[in-house]
């Protein structure tokens, strides 16, 4: 964390004074609490393809595959609640961990497929057969028709395109990262409240944009129908 000289906060560990020789015992520091955002590895979020935030949690030590699986199991406790696809930057590692721990057969196999987001997939090894076979975000062999759809380009030519935006979490991270400096100076309650409020605000903004887009589309369709009716009456 960037701090000015001699600037400190009561919930963070104080730097040892240079006046104490190394061979002398260091003074005992009493903390009012032991939380510091800098000690937490990351804030993990789950987003829908449209960008709305479904859930979030703090990972204290690492963004390990085990922590990710435990988080997902908490958010999706029943088979009916689990999505068909879960997009994670390290989906192949999550899949391996789920298989080795037995959670793949007992929890995820019947409902869900783990895929890598397009931003990170290009950096995954081409020799990783498991990743290329099961975690491809846009397979062209027809194995995942819900991920790839047929569309037309500007020239009217049929092309394959991704059905969903798999980078919504990365886009959210880029926006949320702008608050990193002030988040690192907060106490636990303020940190949790601020993250929750900002993610709620972000979700409300996304929903408002979707509503406006839907209304614009409906109005355009209505105007088109009205014009056709006027033409028929004129004939």
N, C-alpha and C positions, 0 to 999 in steps of 0.2 A: 504494500500500500504506500502511496506517495504521501509523505507528511512533511510539514515544516520542521526545522530543527527545534528540539525540546518540546514538540507538540505531542501530547499523549491523551489517552482516554481511559477512564477508570475501569473499563471492562477488558482492556488489553494489557498484555504483559509489559511491564516497564523494562526499558533497556538497563542493563547493569551499568553502574557508574564507573567511569574510568579511574576513579580515585581508589578503587579497591584493588590491591595487588592480587595476582593470580593465586598466590599461595595462601592468602587469607580467606577465611570462610565467608561466603556471600550471604547478605541479609535475606531473611525469609520474607517473601512477598505474599501478602494475603489478598486474594481476589474476591470480589463480591460475586462474580459469576465467571464461568470459563468459556462462554460463547464468544467467538470472533468469526465473522464471515470469512476472513482469510483462511481459517482452518477448515472450512467446508469446501469440498472439491467442486461441486457444481449445484445448480438448481435444475432439476430434471422436469421437463414438461411433456404432456401428451396433448397433441392437437389433432383436430379433425382436418381433413383435406382442405376445407374451406378456410381454415385459419383460426377457428374458434378454439379456445383452450378448454380441455376437458378436465385436466388435473395437473398438479405440480407437487414436487417434494424436494427436500434438500438431501443430497448424498454427502455424508460427512467425510468419507475416506477415499472413495474411488467410484467411478462410473463403471463398475464391473458388471459382467453379464449376470451374475447372481443377484446383484442389487436391482438391475433392470427387471429381471424375471419376478422378483418379489414385489416390486412396485406394480407391475402389470397384473399380477395375481390379486393384489389388493384392490385395484381399480375395476378389474373384470373378474369377479369371484365366481360367476356362474357361466355355464356353457352358452346360455342364451345371450349373455351380455357381451361376449367376445367378438371382436370384429373379424372379418375375413382376412384382412391384411394388417400387419403392423410393420411400419417402416422405421428402421433404426439404423444409425450410421454404422453400427457394428453388428448387424443382424446375423451374419454368418457365425460370429462368436457366440451370440445369444442362442442360436440354433444348436450349435455344438454343445453348449452348456446344458441346454434343455434336454438333449438326447442323453448325454452322459449321466445326468442326475435323475433320469426317469420321468421328468416332468413333460417331455414331449408326448410320450404315449398316454400318460395319465391325464394331461390337462389340455394341451394345445393341438395335438394332431388332428382331431376331428373338426376343428373350427377355424384354425388360423394358420396363415403362412407368414413367415418373417422375411421381409425384403429390405435391401439397402437403398437409401435415398440416392437419387441420381447424382447429387453433388459429390458424395463420397465413393460411389460405386466405381468411378473411373480410376480411383487410386487403389482399388483392391486388386490383388494379384490375378492375372489371367489364368495362372496355373492352379488356382484354388477351385477344384472341381465342384465342391459342395456349394461354394458361394455362387459360382457361375450357373449352376444347375437349378438351385432352389431359392436363391436370394436376388435374382435378377429383377430389377424394378420394371423392366419393359421387354420381356421375352417375345421374340418374333416367331416362335415355333407353334403358337396357338395354345400353349399350356396355361396361360393366364389371360383369357379373353376380357376379363374385367379391368385389366391394367393397360391394355393397348386397344385403341379403337381406330376404325377407318375414317379418315377425314379427307377433305379436299384442300389443296394449297391454293394460292392466289391465281394460279394458272388453270385451276379446275382439274388438276391431276390428283388421283387418289393416292394418299400416303398414310402411313401408320403414325400415330401420335400417342403420347401418354394420356391416359384418361384422367389422371389426378396429378395435382401438384405435390410432389414428394418432399419439397424443400420448405414447407411451411414452418417447421420448427427452427430451421436455420435462419429463416427470415425473421422469426420472432426473437431468436437469440441476438441477431444484429440490432434489433430495436431495443431490446431489454438491456443490452450491453452498454447503452448510453447512460444508464443509471448506476453503473458499477462503482464509480468513485464515492457517491453518497451512500450506497448500500454498505460499503465496507466500513462505514463509520457509525453504523446503527447498532442498537441493542437488539436482543432477540425478538422482543415483541414488536418493535418498530419495523424490523427487517421483515418479519412474516406478514405484518399488516400491509406494508408498502408493496411487497411482491404481489400479494393477493389482490389488492386494489388495482394495481397497474394491469394485471392480467385480466381482471374483470372489465376494466375500462377498454382494454384492447379487444376483448370478445364482443362487448357492446358495440364498438365501432365497426367491427367486421359484420355483425348482424345487421346494423343499420345500412351499410353499403350493399349487402345482399338484398335487403328489402327494397332499396331504391332501384337497384338493377332489375329486380323482378317487376316492379311497378312500371319502369320504363319500357320493358319488353312487352308487358301486357297492354300498355297504352299504344305502343306501336302496332301491335296486332289488331287492336280495336280500331285504330285509325285506318288501317288497311282494309278492314271489313267494311267500314263506313264508306270508303272511296269506291269499293266494288259495288255496294248497294246503290250509290248515287249513279254509277255508270249504267247499271241495269235499269234503273228508273228512267234515265235519259233515253235509253234505247226503246 
